[in-house]
Structures are given as structure tokens and as C-alpha cells.
Amino acid sequence: MKTNSGRFFEDYTVGQVIAHAVPRTLSGGERALYHALYPARHALYSSDEFAESCGLAAAPMDDLIAFHTVFGKTVPDISLNAIANLGYAEGRFLKPVFAGDTLRSVSEVIGLKQNSNGKSGVVWVRTKGINQHGETVLEYVRWVMVRKANLDAPAPDTVIPKLSDVVDPSTLAVPEGLEFLRYDFTAAGEEHRLADYEIGEKIDHVDGVTIEDAEHMMATRLWQNTAKVHFDRTNRPDGQRLIYGGHVISLARALSFNGLANAQMIAAINAGAHANPCFAGDTVRAWSEVLDKAETRAPGVGTMRLRLVAVKHGAPDFALKGDDGKYHPDVLLDLDYWVFMPL
């Protein structure tokens, strides 16, 4: 057989290293399409002049462009036969990615646990995105539930990796040269700096966007994500195409501009969960909660830890989980992450 039907749960072993095809050189085209697909308008990603005033050589790609590109490479080897993408941890954005950079992905299997039904199991992988210079630009852990093809295959020894709840802010990789001493708040779109936010504060980002199948599938193809559930309506009993979770992440992050316009760069992803499925026709809104704040070694640059929550349909009322500890059925995304912003 020359075609690739993807790996199943029984095909993984702890310590296995998978080099993913195909390397991808990014250009201004990816930036333009990203800004067309989402209401993305953070100034540092949008303007070379603004980025240069902040000490960078040019405007980098949106951090989530790099994330989606690296993630998409892993799908044929990790999640082609996945039932669900369950979560993220220990995500670190280590170097900005610029137009002209070429990215490739490598993953290591760090955990396995067969489910009690014997039909599937959970696979933990640590994925690295590597540029043309051999430098790791980002890394993250994710875990997915994957089907078994051979139900008689023996269960592997259970290995559940111990993961940090939060990336230590003192270890965040501040881009070389980044400084916010000459930061132009007017050009950025809002006057709010790190000192203006209080821990525990919640921000309703107000705006909403209704998801369309065509835009979702264009985005998923842009990242070369081949997961069947996103394209093939016969792959689900309900006949619906599941919206790629990364599409919801980017949409929520873009919506957060209204209230967090100066949260310029993503520094780390502490944790993330796709709480409920999203489908075409759902209207996505977002709210954020300030979880922590810290300074960095870079002049004028602080970091803020945020919980970004995407919900569907009605206006967000800051509901997250019920008394039973389960996510509210309208919650789509619960993302805990660090950003860089002016002090």
C-alpha cells in the first residue's frame, strides 16, 4: 500500500520520535490570508514600522501562524485517526518567525494510556517547530484520543507524563531586541498597559463572528491539516464537519483585541482545552480573565497571564463550568496563556 491511512493507537510507543513532512516556507501570503480569515490587528504583527520601534527587525508572523503551521505538519502522523484533540500544556514560543523562514515539525511520544473500552487510547506528544537554521521556534505538549485499528492489540504500559500547570514566567523567551520604551499606544489602538489590569479582572471582548464552513476549510487547508473530521461530512454520524480547534483559538485571540490590544505577543501556552465541539453556523464570542502579571528583563516589557474563553451563540456571561465541574455546553475553548505587553 502506497497511501497513508495514518497511525492508530497501537502504532505508538513511548520514546518514539516522528519527523513530520513537509517543510513549509512562510511568506507574506500566509500573513494576508490569516488577517483575512480572522479580525487580527495587533500592531506588532501588522506593521514593520511599529515592530522596528519595538526593537525588532520587522513585523514577525502572528505567533499562531507558526503554531498552526507546526501543528498541521503533525496531523498525518498523530491525529489523522483521532477522536478528539484533548488538551495542550507547556507551550513555549521561543523565537519569532518572519516571512521567508522555513518550518518543520518533530514530535516525541511521551505518554500512552489505553481507554477502558479497549477501542481507543490517549497519546501524549511533545512537538517542536524548527526553522531553517535548526533553531526551535516553538514547542508544546498535546494529547489526543486515537482509535485502535486492531482491537485485539495488547494495551501498552500506562505512562502519563507529569506536566507543569504553568510555564514559569522567569523562563519566558523574550525576543532578542524587544523593548517597549518607545511604544506608540495610539498606533496600537488602546491606551491600557500592564499596570492598568488587575488580577481577577474579567474582560468581555464584546464582538462576535459567525463561523462559515468555507472559511474554516480554507483555514484548515492553509495549515495543511488533513484531519478527516474537518473536511469529510461522512466521517461523523451527525454529518457535520467539525471546526478545527485552532480556528477557534485564532478567532478568539483576534476578538480579544477589543480590550487587550496591547497584548502584543504570545509568550507561552500553559494549558488549553477544546471544551465542546464547534460547527458552522455557531457565533463565537470571547472573554478573558487576568490570572497573573510579572515583569521581564526586557526594557518596558511585562507579561500577563490570561485565561481566554470562547463561547458560542449568546453574549458571554463569564460562565465557565457548572457545579458538576463540567464545562458549560456553550463554552468552546478554555486557553491559559502568557502574553508580552508594555508595563
Secondary structure, DSSP 4 states (H G I P E B T S, - for coil): --S-----GGG--TT-EEEEEEEEE--HHHHHHHHHHS----HHHH-HHHHHHTT-SSPPPPHHHHHHHHHHHHHHHHTTTEEEEEEEEEEEE-S---TT-EEEEEEEEEEEEE-TTSSEEEEEEEEEEE-TTS-EEEEEEEEEEEE-S-TTSPPPPPB-----SS--GGG--PPTT---TT--HHHHT----GGG--TT-EEEEEEEEE--HHHHHHHHHHTT---GGGT-GGGSTT--PPPPHHHHHHHHHHHTHHHHTT--EEEEEEEEEE-S---TTPEEEEEEEEEEEEE-SSTTEEEEEEEEEEEESSPP-S--B-TTSPBPTTEEEEEEEEEEEE-
